[in-house]
Amino acid sequence: MFGVIPAKWTVVIREVGDRHFVDEMLKGPLRAFRHEHRVEAAEGGTLYTDRVTYRAIGGAPLEWLMVNAYMARIFDARHRNMLRLLG
């Protein structure tokens, strides 16, 4: 959980559109997790945008102490990998 204890996630795709899709956590280490993926044409390439909302089981204090930094690390690494692969 949050980089310390392994946690299993069960996620479902809730919505699919021409330029986006949305997945939501059904089971996992958070009270709620929603991830919107958007892709659009941009000058010189493609703009990929992640919009993530989540709520920790322990509420705002736990989000502030652990979850926000964990999510930032995960998505920073994800975006670096995407740039390397698709760059």
C-alpha positions in Angstrom: 0.0 0.0 0.0 1.4 3.3 -1.1 4.8 1.9 -1.9 5.2 0.1 1.4 2.7 -2.9 1.5 1.6 -4.6 -1.7 -2.1 -4.0 -2.5 -4.3 -5.5 -5.2 -6.5 -3.3 -7.2 -9.7 -4.3 -9.1 -10.5 -1.7 -11.8 -13.3 -1.4 -14.4 -13.5 0.7 -17.5 -16.6 2.8 -17.0 -16.6 5.0 -20.1 -15.0 4.9 -23.5 -15.1 7.7 -26.1 -13.3 8.6 -29.3 -10.5 10.4 -27.4 -10.9 9.3 -23.8 -11.6 6.5 -21.4 -12.3 6.4 -17.7 -11.5 3.6 -15.2 -12.6 3.3 -11.6 -11.4 1.2 -8.8 -13.9 -1.4 -7.5 -11.6 -2.8 -4.8 -8.3 -1.6 -3.5 -6.4 0.4 -1.0 -8.5 3.6 -1.4 -12.0 4.6 -0.6 -12.4 5.8 -4.2 -10.2 6.2 -7.3 -11.2 7.5 -10.8 -8.8 7.9 -13.7 -9.7 9.8 -16.8 -7.3 9.3 -19.8 -7.6 11.9 -22.6 -5.8 12.0 -25.9 -5.9 14.9 -28.4 -3.9 16.1 -31.3 -1.4 18.8 -30.5 1.2 20.7 -32.5 4.1 18.4 -33.2 2.4 15.3 -31.7 -0.2 14.1 -29.2 -1.3 15.5 -25.9 -2.0 12.8 -23.3 -3.8 14.0 -20.2 -4.5 12.1 -17.0 -7.1 13.4 -14.6 -7.2 11.5 -11.3 -9.5 11.8 -8.3 -9.2 9.7 -5.2 -10.2 9.5 -1.6 -8.2 7.7 1.1 -9.9 5.4 3.6 -8.3 7.5 6.4 -9.6 10.8 4.9 -7.8 14.0 4.2 -5.0 13.5 6.8 -3.9 10.2 5.2 -4.2 11.7 1.7 -1.9 14.6 2.8 0.6 12.4 4.6 0.9 9.5 2.2 -1.3 9.2 -0.8 -0.6 12.5 -2.6 3.1 11.9 -2.7 2.6 8.3 -3.8 0.3 9.3 -6.6 2.7 12.0 -7.8 5.6 9.5 -7.9 3.5 6.9 -9.7 2.3 9.3 -12.4 5.7 11.0 -12.8 7.2 7.6 -13.5 4.3 6.7 -15.8 4.7 9.9 -17.9 8.5 9.5 -18.1 8.0 5.9 -19.4 5.4 7.0 -21.9 7.7 9.7 -23.3 10.5 7.2 -23.5 8.3 4.6 -25.3 6.4 7.0 -27.6 8.7 10.0 -27.6 
